[in-house]
Amino acid sequence: MTHPKKKICDNILEAIGHTPMVRLNRIPAGIVKGTVLVKLETFNPGNSIKDRMALKMIEDAERAGLLKPGGTIIEGTSGNTGMGLAIAAVVKGYKCIFTTTDKQSKEKVDALRAFGAEVIVCPTNVDPEDPRSYYSVSSRLVNEVPNSWKANQYDNLSNAQAHYEQTGPEIWEQTDGRITHLVVGVGTGGTASGTGRYLKERNPKIKVWGIDTYGSVFKKYKETGVFDKNEIYPYITEGIGEDFLPQNVDFDVIDGFEKVTDKDAAVMTRRIAREEGIFGGNSAGAAIAGLLQLKDRFTADDLIVVIFHDHGSRYMAKMFNDEWMREKGFLDVSGLTARDMVASGLSGELLSVEADETVEKAIRLMARHDFSQVSITRDKRLVGSLNETHLYDELLRNPEVRHQPVSSIMLPAFPFVDITTPVELLSTMITPQTPAVLVRDFKLDKTFIITRSDVIRAFV
Ligand SMILES: Cc1ncc(COP(=O)(O)O)c(C=O)c1O
């Protein structure tokens, strides 16, 4: 961590930390009582908070003898941790191999390569235990690559410790100990748990709110103690939410979780730039959208600190691209929406078969319900899909396929769209390659499928 009074840093790693804290003046006005400050972690050398924990994990591993001179750092990372590790690796003389998912921004992957890191892109919609997942690939590599060390940001407690030692004390000092609430997106959990633990030690009355996404397991686990695989499905928001419980999430430190939809997070990410002049990333948008949802929890005397994890420049092809926003249904268009289709019964509840059931069973189920497609689940988690045209081709090629498990011929899972997506847009999203889309009605806690014929019926 930089010495606050040090005028010249000996290398870029000394420029990590001591980030500014800025008041939000417009977005919360008239909605959230109290003062809202944001801690701008974009001012770190890698433009994200992850520089702090990346360096801490490396230095703890060096001290423990786990990372040796000339070694290779391996990690499954969505980009920001990779950036922190890659910068430290350049300065300290290590190699880096990262695995990431095909959901991540291309800019993030290119940025890692800019620092000389090797990046392997893996599929998103597979279980963490699946050998193709970015978790599994990085675990395999650490066994294969000599003199390598896996940082393991999810379970490596040096992650939360970095925030206990740096982010927490900085926030305490910057607010002169007046902070009453911390609002922070939770991914590995390091930021919320480490920062929150320090602040609560100074003042046990401080409340820590974790921001979660729909499609992630945190909120339900906190509220019920149940790890519910039904909560898991693909989502768009980057950096927060998980489909497992990382050891860095300390559920005793985080008082509660608030879930934010992909659309609300994306729209707010754009508003922060336009209304506050702050170029934050997608999880900053989620955090501020969550803050507004939590408005009734705060009083006029409260001092709320929200952490902005990363920089808007990483989302130029996504949240800051109008075409992408329109494609996802995140820009408002008038007219009939997916929600109207669900409400009027034009779309059916999702029909699914488990991946190890036979193709024959899937065919029977489709015939019984007169459906042209089904979703495939593994352990209730959506992993793929089947449609009539594909089934027909497969059966023609090999009639015996009907005795095989559906997983042997399944196609990628149908994509989720926001329930507010206009029908006009749905018609451009549903193509021969993507014959259906899924919508989640959070109020009913049900998933619905919308097909081409449903959209046609909506027009008449
Ligand atoms: C953009 C972004 N926001 C938020 C988070 C969540 O932070 P943490 O992993 O400390 O919970 C991450 C972590 O990957 C991130 O990359």
The ligand as a MOL file (V3000), in Angstrom:
LIG
                    3D

  0  0  0     0  0            999 V3000
M  V30 BEGIN CTAB
M  V30 COUNTS 16 16 0 0 0
M  V30 BEGIN ATOM
M  V30 1 C -16.2660 -5.6000 -11.3310 0
M  V30 2 C -16.3390 -6.3250 -10.0330 0
M  V30 3 N -17.2180 -5.9090 -9.1200 0
M  V30 4 C -17.3560 -6.5450 -7.9460 0
M  V30 5 C -16.6060 -7.6470 -7.6240 0
M  V30 6 C -16.8400 -8.3360 -6.2980 0
M  V30 7 O -15.7950 -8.1520 -5.3960 0
M  V30 8 P -15.3870 -9.3260 -4.4170 0
M  V30 9 O -14.8380 -10.4340 -5.2630 0
M  V30 10 O -14.3470 -8.7490 -3.5300 0
M  V30 11 O -16.5910 -9.7640 -3.6770 0
M  V30 12 C -15.6770 -8.1170 -8.5490 0
M  V30 13 C -14.9200 -9.3440 -8.2830 0
M  V30 14 O -14.5800 -10.1170 -9.1370 0
M  V30 15 C -15.5200 -7.4320 -9.7730 0
M  V30 16 O -14.6490 -7.8520 -10.7020 0
M  V30 END ATOM
M  V30 BEGIN BOND
M  V30 1 1 1 2
M  V30 2 1 2 3
M  V30 3 2 2 15
M  V30 4 2 3 4
M  V30 5 1 4 5
M  V30 6 1 5 6
M  V30 7 2 5 12
M  V30 8 1 6 7
M  V30 9 1 7 8
M  V30 10 2 8 9
M  V30 11 1 8 10
M  V30 12 1 8 11
M  V30 13 1 12 13
M  V30 14 1 12 15
M  V30 15 2 13 14
M  V30 16 1 15 16
M  V30 END BOND
M  V30 END CTAB
M  END
